[in-house]
Amino acid sequence: MQDVSARKKGFLNAIAIGILVFLIIDVFSHAWNTASTTAYNAFMGRAPVIDGVSDLIAVFGGIAIGLLGLVIYEARYMTGPVKPQTTSESSSAPSSSGLLQQTQLLKVSAYKLAMMIAIGIGAHNFSEGLAIGQSYAAGSIGLALILIVGFGAHNATEGFGIASPLTRLTNRPSLRFLVTAGLIGGGPTFLGTLVGSLIGVSEFTYVLFLSIAGGALVYVSMLMYNSGRMQTNNRILMLGIFVGLSVGLLTDLIVTLGGA
């Protein structure tokens, strides 16, 4: 969307944050419920101890990879060296070259943040693909079709999260970048479906990818919140988060009503 005020962009950004907040709740609830149930059964002697320990390792290890991994990524690739200014430069008005450099940095940061969000959503969508593939492998074709329709409607809203950082740019992103981000964010659903249907998936893998996605989404949602505070006031930001969270819950309801 072009020629949109900063206030409206902040509201759209907040909707995307709300969707990401829902995804955080969704992925952590699935990962932790699975891991805690297995750990409880192992404690009660109903399951091997190694299964309970491995699932807990998958949860905390996945969060560390998704959350702290992006911290390392930002420190290494998104934070460039600051060029020191002379006294005369700092006291004078910004030059045209300085404004150009600021614009270029904003563009790079927006693209990288959008790609980071796509990676986090991609890890989440891989686990959804696993669910589809496992349903198909178990012979539950009807359930697999319900999951495909439900996840398809639900994942369409995730594109707002990827596109949100790009709204700060003055020029429209290239089609090549949008296709690439879309493949990174949505492609893992297809890959997860193949893996789940052809070779099967362990509980450890399922919990691990959910936890990685949750950690990554926590990180990028914090970055987007800081960006939103610079675009609009907190009242509009919270309203947008409420709308986005509601959209996520309602689209997820499609899967629940289907009996998944």
N, C-alpha and C positions, 0 to 999 in steps of 0.2 A: 504494500500500500504506500503510495507516494503522497506527498503534500499533506501529511497528517501532523497535527500539533504534537508537541512534546507531551502534553497532558494525556492525549488519547493514546500515544505510543506507550506511555507509562501504564495506562489501564490495560492495554493489550499484553504488555509485558507481565503484568500482575496475573492476568488470566493464565498465561503460560506457567507462571510460578505455581498457581493453584493446581494445575494439572500435574506438575512435577511433585507437589506435596502429596497428592493422591497416590502417585506411583510409588513414592517412598513408603507410604503406609501399606500399600498393596504388597510390594515385594518383601518388605520386612516381616509382614504378618505371615506370608506363605513360608518364607525361609525359617523364621523362628518357630512357628507351629510345628513344622516338620522336624526340625532339629531337636526341639524340647521334648516332643513326643517320643522320639527315638531314644533320647537320653534318659527319659523317665522309664521307659521299658527296659533299658539296659540296667538302670539302677535297681529295678524290681526283679531282675533276673529273667525277664521275658525276651530279651534280645541280647546279642553279643555286645560286650562292653566296647569293643573296638568300633562298632557302628555308632554308638552314642558319642564317643570321643571324636571320631572322624567328622560327624555332622557338626559338632560344636566348633571344631577347627575350621570347617568350611565356612561357618557363619562369620567368625571373628577374622579369619584370614581373608575372606572375600571383602569384608568392610575395609580392612586395611589396604587391600589392593585398590579398591575403587576410590576410597577417600584420600589416603595418603599418596597413592600413585599419581593422582591428578595434582596434588600439591607439588610433587617432584616435577611433573610435566610443566606446570606453570612456572616454577622457579627456573627451569632449564630452557624452555622454549618461548614463554610468553613475556618474561621480564627481561627487557633489553637493557644494556648499559645506558646510564643517563649522561648526556654530554654536558660537561660543566660550562657555565656561562661566565663571561667576563663581567666586570662591574658595569661597563657601559652597556652591554647587551641586556643585563637584568634590569637596568633602570629605564631603558627605552621601551617603546611600544613593540609588540611582536612583529617581526619582519614577515614578509610573504613566504620566505623559505621556512621560517619557524612554524607558521600556520600550516603550510603544506606538510611538514614533518608530523605535526600533531594529527592532521587528517589521515595520513598514512598509518600512523600508530593506531588510531581508532579503528581503521579499516581492518588491520591485521588482527587486533584484539577481538573484534566482532566476529570475524571468520573463524578464529581459533576457538572462541567460546561456543559458537554454534556447532563446531565439529566435536568439541568435548561433550556437549549435550547429546549429539547424535550417537557418540560412542557409548555413553551411559545408557541411553534408551535402547541401543542395539543389544547390549548385554541383557537388559530386561526382556527384550523381545525374543532373544534366543531361548530363554527359559519358557516363554509362551509357545514357541515352536516345538520344544520338547514335549509339552503337554499334548499338542495336536498329534505329533508323531507317535507318542505312546498310546494314545487313544486309538489311533488307526491300527497299530501293531496288535493291540488287544482285541481287535475286531469290533470296537465300538464306533462304527462309521457315523452313526447319527450324532454321537457326542462330538466326534471330530468336526463334523460340519457345523454344529452349533458353535464350537470354539472358533472356527474360521470366521464365521459371520460376526460373532461377538468381538473377537480380537480385532477384526478389520475395522469395525465401527469405532472401537475404543482407541486403536492406534492412530486413527486419522487425526484425533485431537493432539497427539504427541508431536505432530508436525509444527504446531504453534510454538511449542517449546524450542524446537530447533531454529525456527525462523525469527523468534523474538529478538535475539541480539542484533540481527541484520536490519531491524527497523531504524536503528540509529544512523545508518549509512545514507548518504545523499543520493548515491547511485544504486540502481537495482543490481543485485548479485547476478553473476553469470549463470546461465542455464547449466553449464557443466558443474559448477559448484553445488547447485541445488540438487542435481541428479546424484552426485557423489554423496552428499549428506543424506539424501533419501535412501540410497542403497546401504549406507553404513547403519542408519537407524532402523530401516525396515527389512533389509536383506537377511539379517540373522534369524528372523522368524522362519524364513524358508529353509535356511541351513539347519536350524534346530528341528524342524519338521522332518527333514531327511535323516538326521542323526537319530532322532527318537524312533522313527519307523523302521530304519534299516539295521541299526546295531544295538538299539536299546540304550538306556541311560541309567546310570546309577543315581541313587539318592544324593550322594556326595556331590556329583556334578550339578544336579538341579539346585541344591542349596547354595553351592559355591557361586554359580552365575547370578542367582537372585541377590546374594549378598554383595557381589561386586557391583551390580547395577544400583543397589540401594546406596552404597557408599558414594558412588559417582554422582548420583542424583542429589544427594545431600550437599555435595560440594558445589555443583553448578547452580543449585537453587539459591545458595547463599550469595554467589556472585551476581545472579540475576536480581536478587532483592536489593543489593547495593546499587545496581544500575537503575532499578526502578525508583529508588529514593531520590536519585538525581533528576528524574524526569517529572515526577509528580509528588503530591503530598501523601501522607500516610493513610489518610481516610480513603482516597481513591485506590491506593495500593491494596488495602485490606478488602475493599469491595471487589476488586478484580480477582484477588486470591480466592475469595468466597465463590465467585462465579466459576472460576477454573476448577476448584475443588468439587463443586456441585456437578459440573460437566463430567469430570472423571468418575464420580460415583454413579451418575445416571447411565453412562455408557457401560460401566462394569455391571450394572444391573441387568443389562441384556444377557450377559453370560449367565448370571445367577438365575434369571427367570427361565433360561433354557435348561436348567437342571445341572449345570456344570459345577 
